[in-house]
Amino acid sequence: MRSGKPNPLAADIVHVREDCRNGADLAGRFSWRVGFPCGRVKMFDKNLVHAIIGGKDLDGSSTGLSVNLMLTRSHGSYSLTYSTSGPSDIRPPHPTFMRLFLGMPIPPELAQALTRLTRAIELPKGRWTAPENIHLTLVFLGKAAEPALPHIEHELSELNFAPFQLKLTSLNTFPRAGVLFAEVEPTCPLLHLQAKVAAGMARCHFALEDRPYHPHITLARFHGPLRLNKNQQALPPSLQSSFTAETVNLYRSNLTPTGPHYEILTQKEATKLNKPTTHA
């Protein structure tokens, strides 16, 4: 920034976009952009700027925070490190985001049997779902901020349903997406439960899919299109027997070097009805 030329940082209103964060010590990297007004800025010299955020923090929250910024310029944008003056807890921490979904667990012996069956089929190289991760998804929430978690857990705690039977019918694929899955019979109790869970998540302000619910259990993903022939689609009778569904889990998807791991954050058990007492 040479003297005599207009200085964009000397304007009364400046604009900030955060590039990466370190909320623990309030140190980070920023680039100045046109977009969000956040206060007065005064130039002290070539490299040091003191930003008086006139009652607003850099993210727009009300603070009255003062910020010292060490400035460098690269390719038309101003990158800087900053330190603050004022109470250390004046700036709220940035929310943690999680990848969440609600679903029902599958009996471990069934998950193992599905894994053995599908890996015996001659298929292209793909990414297989670990047996411990195999489940029936009810509602996919996607990226959710940590403050939303208590609201999700409350809706789950209010959920009431009776145990019911689930049954696998065949193997199938979403051909274009390259997804291999087991079809689940869309019984009335399952569809009713899924609708109740979806309604609860809508009350938590999640934007849910408009398309009809298609119950299935994802077993593998492939890089290209995938189709099965009739013989490959058939399930042996041992895998077509019904099993009891009596738990809804809130899962968090954690990415690891070996693939995603699904962590159960909270559970809701079905309400088991007492059998009426019979008298002789």
C-alpha positions in Angstrom: 0.0 0.0 0.0 1.9 3.1 -1.2 1.2 6.5 0.2 -1.0 8.8 -2.0 -3.2 6.0 -3.3 -6.7 5.4 -2.0 -6.7 3.0 1.0 -9.8 0.8 1.1 -9.2 0.2 4.9 -9.6 3.9 5.6 -13.3 3.8 4.9 -15.8 4.2 7.7 -17.5 0.9 6.8 -15.4 -2.1 6.0 -16.4 -5.7 5.4 -15.0 -9.0 6.7 -15.0 -12.7 5.8 -13.5 -15.1 8.1 -11.2 -17.7 6.4 -10.3 -19.9 9.3 -10.9 -19.8 13.0 -9.1 -20.4 16.3 -11.8 -19.6 18.9 -9.7 -20.6 21.9 -7.3 -17.6 21.8 -9.3 -15.4 19.4 -6.5 -15.6 16.9 -7.2 -16.3 13.2 -6.9 -15.3 9.6 -9.2 -12.9 7.9 -9.6 -11.4 4.4 -11.3 -8.1 3.9 -14.2 -8.3 1.4 -17.1 -6.2 0.3 -20.2 -7.6 1.9 -21.0 -7.2 5.7 -20.6 -3.8 7.4 -18.9 -4.1 10.8 -17.6 -0.7 12.0 -15.0 2.1 11.8 -11.4 1.4 10.9 -8.5 3.9 11.4 -5.1 3.5 9.7 -2.1 4.0 12.1 0.7 3.1 9.7 1.6 0.8 6.8 1.0 -2.5 8.5 -0.9 -2.0 11.7 -4.6 -1.3 11.8 -6.8 -0.7 14.9 -10.4 -1.6 14.3 -13.0 -0.1 16.5 -15.9 -2.3 16.0 -18.5 0.2 17.2 -20.6 -2.1 19.3 -20.2 -5.0 16.9 -17.8 -7.9 16.8 -16.3 -9.1 13.5 -19.1 -11.6 13.1 -21.8 -9.0 13.7 -22.6 -9.8 17.3 -22.8 -7.0 19.8 -19.6 -6.6 21.8 -17.8 -3.2 21.5 -14.6 -5.2 21.0 -11.3 -3.5 19.9 -9.1 -5.5 17.5 -5.4 -5.0 16.5 -4.7 -6.4 13.1 -1.4 -7.1 11.4 -1.9 -6.6 7.7 -0.5 -8.2 4.5 -1.7 -8.0 1.0 -1.8 -10.8 -1.6 -3.6 -10.9 -5.0 -5.9 -8.0 -4.1 -7.1 -9.2 -0.7 -5.9 -8.2 2.8 -4.9 -11.1 5.1 -4.2 -10.5 8.7 -3.8 -11.9 12.2 -5.6 -10.2 15.0 -5.6 -9.8 18.8 -8.3 -8.3 21.0 -8.6 -6.1 23.9 -11.5 -6.5 26.3 -12.9 -9.4 28.3 -11.5 -12.8 27.1 -15.0 -14.3 26.9 -16.6 -11.3 25.1 -16.8 -13.3 21.8 -19.0 -16.4 21.8 -17.4 -19.5 20.5 -18.2 -20.6 17.0 -20.8 -23.4 16.9 -19.7 -27.0 16.3 -21.4 -28.7 13.3 -22.3 -32.3 13.2 -23.6 -34.6 10.5 -26.7 -36.3 11.9 -29.4 -38.7 11.0 -32.1 -40.8 12.7 -32.5 -44.5 12.1 -33.1 -48.0 13.4 -30.4 -50.5 14.2 -30.3 -53.9 12.5 -29.6 -57.1 14.5 -25.9 -57.8 14.4 -26.3 -61.3 13.0 -28.4 -60.0 10.1 -25.9 -57.3 9.4 -23.1 -59.9 9.3 -25.2 -62.2 7.0 -25.9 -59.3 4.6 -22.2 -58.4 4.5 -21.2 -62.0 3.7 -23.9 -62.4 1.0 -23.2 -59.1 -0.9 -19.4 -59.5 -0.8 -19.8 -62.9 -2.4 -21.5 -61.3 -5.4 -19.2 -60.4 -8.3 -19.3 -56.6 -8.3 -16.9 -53.7 -9.1 -14.6 -52.4 -6.4 -16.6 -50.3 -4.0 -16.8 -48.9 -0.5 -18.7 -51.3 1.7 -20.7 -50.4 4.8 -19.1 -51.9 7.9 -21.4 -54.4 9.6 -21.6 -52.3 12.7 -22.7 -49.3 10.7 -25.6 -51.1 8.9 -28.9 -49.5 9.8 -32.3 -48.4 8.4 -32.4 -44.6 8.0 -35.6 -42.8 8.9 -34.7 -39.2 8.5 -31.4 -37.7 7.3 -30.7 -34.3 8.9 -27.3 -33.5 7.4 -25.2 -30.7 8.8 -26.5 -29.5 12.1 -25.2 -27.0 14.6 -24.5 -28.2 18.1 -27.1 -25.9 19.7 -29.8 -27.8 17.8 -29.0 -31.0 19.6 -31.2 -30.5 22.7 -34.2 -29.7 20.4 -33.6 -32.9 18.4 -33.2 -35.0 21.6 -36.4 -33.5 23.1 -38.4 -34.4 20.0 -37.0 -37.9 20.1 -37.9 -38.3 23.8 -41.5 -37.3 23.0 -41.7 -40.0 20.3 -44.1 -42.9 21.1 -44.3 -46.1 19.0 -44.9 -49.8 19.6 -42.5 -52.5 18.5 -43.2 -53.8 15.0 -41.8 -56.2 12.5 -39.4 -55.3 9.7 -38.7 -57.6 6.8 -36.1 -57.5 4.0 -37.4 -58.4 0.6 -34.5 -58.2 -2.0 -31.3 -56.6 -3.0 -31.5 -53.6 -5.3 -29.5 -50.5 -6.5 -29.9 -46.9 -7.2 -28.2 -47.4 -10.6 -27.0 -43.9 -11.4 -25.7 -43.3 -7.9 -24.0 -46.6 -7.7 -25.6 -47.6 -4.4 -26.3 -51.2 -3.4 -29.0 -51.7 -0.8 -31.4 -54.1 0.7 -35.1 -53.3 0.2 -37.2 -53.1 3.3 -40.9 -53.9 3.2 -42.8 -50.6 3.6 -45.3 -51.6 6.2 -47.8 -49.2 7.7 -46.1 -49.2 11.2 -42.8 -48.3 9.6 -44.2 -45.5 7.3 -46.2 -44.1 10.3 -43.1 -44.0 12.5 -41.0 -42.4 9.8 -43.7 -39.7 9.3 -43.8 -39.0 13.0 -40.0 -38.7 13.2 -39.9 -36.4 10.1 -42.6 -34.2 11.6 -40.6 -33.8 14.8 -37.5 -32.8 12.9 -39.5 -30.3 10.9 -40.5 -28.7 14.2 -36.7 -28.4 14.8 -36.5 -26.4 11.6 -34.8 -29.0 9.4 -35.5 -28.8 5.7 -36.4 -32.4 4.8 -36.7 -34.2 1.5 -40.0 -33.8 -0.4 -39.8 -37.2 -2.1 -41.6 -40.2 -0.7 -39.8 -42.3 1.9 -38.2 -45.4 0.4 -37.1 -47.7 3.2 -33.8 -49.4 2.4 -30.5 -50.4 4.0 -27.4 -49.1 2.3 -24.7 -51.8 1.9 -22.1 -50.4 -0.5 -21.3 -47.5 -2.7 -19.6 -47.7 -6.1 -17.9 -45.1 -8.3 -20.0 -45.8 -11.4 -23.5 -46.9 -12.3 -24.5 -50.3 -10.9 -27.3 -52.8 -11.7 -28.1 -56.3 -10.5 -29.5 -59.1 -12.4 -32.5 -61.1 -11.1 -30.3 -63.8 -9.5 -28.2 -61.2 -7.7 -31.3 -59.4 -6.4 -32.8 -62.5 -4.7 -32.3 -62.9 -1.0 -32.1 -66.4 0.6 -35.1 -67.3 2.8 -33.0 -67.0 5.9 -32.6 -63.3 5.2 -36.3 -62.7 4.5 -37.5 -63.6 7.9 -38.9 -60.7 10.0 -37.2 -59.1 13.0 -38.4 -56.8 15.7 -37.8 -53.0 15.4 -38.0 -51.3 18.7 -35.3 -48.6 18.8 -34.8 -45.3 17.1 -31.3 -43.9 17.3 -29.9 -40.4 16.7 -26.6 -41.0 14.9 -23.6 -38.8 14.4 -21.5 -39.6 11.4 -17.8 -39.2 12.1 -15.4 -39.3 9.2 -12.2 -41.4 9.8 -9.3 -42.5 7.5 -11.0 -45.9 7.2 -14.4 -44.5 6.4 -17.4 -43.1 8.4 -18.2 -44.3 11.9 -21.7 -43.9 13.2 -21.9 -42.8 16.8 -25.2 -43.2 18.7 -25.9 -39.9 20.6 -29.2 -40.9 22.1 -31.9 -43.6 21.8 -35.6 -43.9 22.1 -37.1 -47.3 22.9 -40.5 -48.5 21.8 -43.3 -48.5 24.3 -44.0 -52.2 25.0 -47.6 -52.8 25.7 -48.5 -55.0 28.7 -50.3 -58.1 27.6 -53.8 -58.3 29.1 -54.2 -60.7 32.0 -56.3 -63.7 31.2 -58.5 -65.3 33.9 -59.4 -68.9 34.0 
